[in-house]
């Protein structure tokens, strides 16, 4: 089977700067299930949650990112469960990648990430988070809503501001230029997916924080790469 990098359908490659010398990156491509990238690690950059790898591959060099894991220069690695991101900005590295492949490191265990290479937190929560006993009082104010109210009244609340008080049960920074938060307050039910609310923000947080979120309700949002959400809050600000 031909590798991903030899089956790219776009002819032009993208030239970007990495350090002091230009690096030729493969053009963006659609990624088919089962395709992988194999290469030798030329450079390793670790941030809080991720390990960025500059790889020497068959057709040149490319960047990939996986959940944080020890990797040494010179190691031969395989990146699986690929998702292509174009013009991806890493605020931790203060660098924008014209093209980068998010994925899982072959042999490192796929539990840390979900299909498509993005963190599993976007697809589902761990069993431990499901059984946590969470009881957070409802926010006060004209636009205050519980998680369940936002999930069940999304058609009425679409494109309107809301205020919701809850506990951060999952947090993933710097995905597509935003921080992704899963918020719960004890309302709703896992059976009909009304107990968990996705929030995107530029504000930092950490798992376990109790925060008040102010943002805009969006519905039927499709970010591409298989990440579509019926309900979420965007452009949110967080207050402790």
C-alpha positions in Angstrom: 0.0 0.0 0.0 1.3 3.4 -0.9 2.1 5.6 2.0 0.0 8.7 2.8 2.8 11.0 1.6 2.9 9.4 -1.8 -0.8 9.5 -2.3 -1.3 13.3 -1.7 -3.6 14.7 -4.4 -2.3 18.3 -4.3 0.7 18.8 -6.4 2.2 21.9 -4.8 4.1 21.6 -1.5 4.3 24.3 1.1 7.6 25.9 2.1 7.9 27.0 5.7 10.7 28.0 8.0 11.8 25.7 10.9 14.8 27.1 12.7 17.3 28.6 10.3 16.6 26.5 7.3 13.5 26.0 5.1 11.8 22.6 5.4 9.7 21.2 2.6 6.4 20.0 4.1 4.0 17.7 2.3 0.8 19.3 1.0 -2.4 18.9 2.8 -4.4 15.7 1.9 -7.4 13.8 2.9 -6.5 11.0 5.3 -8.0 7.6 4.8 -8.6 5.2 7.6 -5.6 3.0 8.3 -3.0 5.3 6.7 0.1 6.1 8.7 3.3 8.2 8.7 6.6 6.5 9.3 9.8 8.5 9.8 13.0 9.2 11.8 12.7 11.9 14.5 14.8 14.9 13.7 13.5 17.3 16.4 11.4 17.0 19.5 9.4 19.8 21.1 7.4 19.1 24.3 4.7 21.3 25.6 2.2 20.7 28.5 0.0 18.1 26.8 1.7 17.4 23.5 4.9 16.2 21.9 5.7 17.8 18.5 8.0 15.8 16.2 9.8 16.9 13.1 10.2 13.8 11.0 12.4 12.7 8.1 10.0 10.7 5.9 10.4 9.1 2.5 9.5 12.2 0.6 11.1 14.9 2.7 10.2 16.2 6.2 7.0 16.9 8.0 5.7 17.8 11.5 3.4 15.6 13.6 2.0 15.9 17.1 0.9 13.3 19.6 -0.1 13.2 23.3 3.0 14.0 25.4 5.3 11.0 25.5 9.1 10.6 25.8 10.7 10.4 22.3 14.4 10.6 21.4 16.0 12.2 18.4 16.9 9.5 15.9 14.1 7.2 16.9 12.1 5.5 14.2 8.4 6.1 14.8 5.0 5.4 13.3 2.1 7.9 13.6 -1.3 6.4 13.3 -5.0 7.6 13.4 -4.1 10.7 11.4 -5.8 14.1 11.2 -4.4 16.8 8.9 -4.5 20.4 10.2 -3.7 23.4 8.1 -2.4 26.7 9.5 -2.4 25.3 13.0 -1.1 27.7 15.6 0.6 26.4 18.7 0.6 29.2 21.3 3.0 27.3 23.5 5.6 27.1 20.8 4.7 30.4 19.3 4.7 28.8 15.9 2.2 28.3 13.1 2.4 25.0 11.2 1.3 25.3 7.6 0.6 21.6 7.7 0.8 19.2 10.7 -0.5 15.7 11.3 -2.1 15.0 14.6 -2.1 11.3 15.5 -1.2 8.5 18.0 2.3 7.1 18.4 2.3 3.5 17.2 3.0 1.1 20.1 2.4 3.9 22.7 -1.2 2.9 23.4 -4.1 4.6 21.8 -6.0 5.2 25.0 -4.7 8.8 25.3 -6.2 9.8 22.0 -9.3 9.1 20.0 -9.8 8.3 16.4 -8.5 10.9 14.0 -5.6 11.8 16.3 -7.4 14.5 18.3 -7.6 14.0 22.0 -10.2 11.5 23.1 -11.8 14.1 25.3 -13.6 15.5 22.2 -15.3 12.2 21.5 -16.1 10.9 25.0 -15.2 11.1 28.6 -13.5 8.4 30.6 -15.4 6.1 32.8 -14.2 7.8 36.0 -15.6 11.1 34.8 -18.9 9.5 34.1 -19.4 8.3 37.6 -18.1 11.4 39.4 -20.8 12.8 41.7 -21.0 16.5 40.6 -23.4 19.0 42.2 -22.7 22.6 41.2 -25.3 25.3 41.9 -26.8 27.1 39.0 -25.4 30.5 38.1 -27.4 33.6 38.9 -28.5 36.2 36.4 -30.9 36.8 33.5 -29.1 34.5 31.1 -28.2 31.8 33.7 -28.8 28.2 32.6 -27.9 24.7 33.7 -26.0 22.4 31.5 -29.2 20.3 30.9 -31.2 23.4 30.1 -28.7 24.5 27.4 -28.6 21.0 25.9 -32.4 20.6 25.8 -33.3 24.2 24.9 -30.6 24.7 22.3 -33.0 25.6 19.5 -34.4 28.4 21.6 -31.0 29.5 22.9 -29.2 29.3 19.5 -26.8 32.3 19.0 -27.8 33.8 22.4 -25.5 34.5 25.3 -25.8 32.3 28.4 -24.2 32.0 31.8 -23.5 28.5 33.2 -21.7 27.4 36.4 -20.0 24.0 36.4 -17.0 21.8 36.9 -14.3 21.3 34.3 -14.2 17.5 33.8 -11.9 17.5 30.8 -9.6 20.2 29.4 -7.5 20.2 26.2 -5.5 23.3 25.3 -4.5 24.6 21.9 -6.7 22.7 19.6 -7.4 24.7 16.4 -6.4 27.8 18.3 -8.8 27.3 21.2 -9.0 25.6 24.6 -11.6 22.9 24.7 -13.5 22.3 28.0 -16.1 19.7 29.0 -18.4 21.2 31.7 -20.8 19.5 34.0 -23.0 20.7 36.9 -24.8 17.5 37.9 -27.9 18.3 35.7 -29.0 16.2 32.8 -28.4 12.5 32.0 -25.6 10.5 30.3 -28.4 8.4 28.7 -29.5 11.2 26.4 -26.2 13.2 26.4 -27.7 16.2 28.3 -25.2 16.2 31.2 -22.0 17.4 29.4 -21.4 20.7 27.7 -18.6 21.5 25.3 -17.1 25.0 25.7 -14.4 26.6 23.5 -12.4 29.5 24.9 -9.0 31.2 24.9 -8.9 31.3 28.7 -6.9 28.6 30.5 -8.4 26.2 32.9 -7.6 22.8 34.5 -9.6 19.7 35.2 -11.5 20.0 38.5 -11.9 23.8 38.3 -15.3 25.2 39.2 -15.9 28.0 36.8 -18.6 30.4 35.5 -18.8 30.4 31.7 -20.2 33.2 29.7 -20.5 32.6 26.0 -22.7 32.1 22.9 -24.7 29.0 22.3 -24.0 27.4 18.9 -25.8 24.4 17.3 -24.8 21.9 14.6 -21.2 23.1 14.5 -18.9 21.1 12.3 -15.1 21.7 12.8 -14.2 19.2 10.1 -12.0 16.0 10.6 -15.1 14.3 12.0 -15.7 16.7 14.9 -19.3 17.8 14.8 -21.3 18.9 17.7 -25.1 19.4 18.1 -24.6 22.0 20.9 -21.7 23.9 22.4 -20.7 27.3 23.8 -18.2 29.4 21.7 -16.3 32.6 22.4 -16.5 31.9 26.1 -14.9 33.7 29.0 -14.2 31.9 32.2 -14.6 33.3 35.7 -13.6 31.3 38.9 
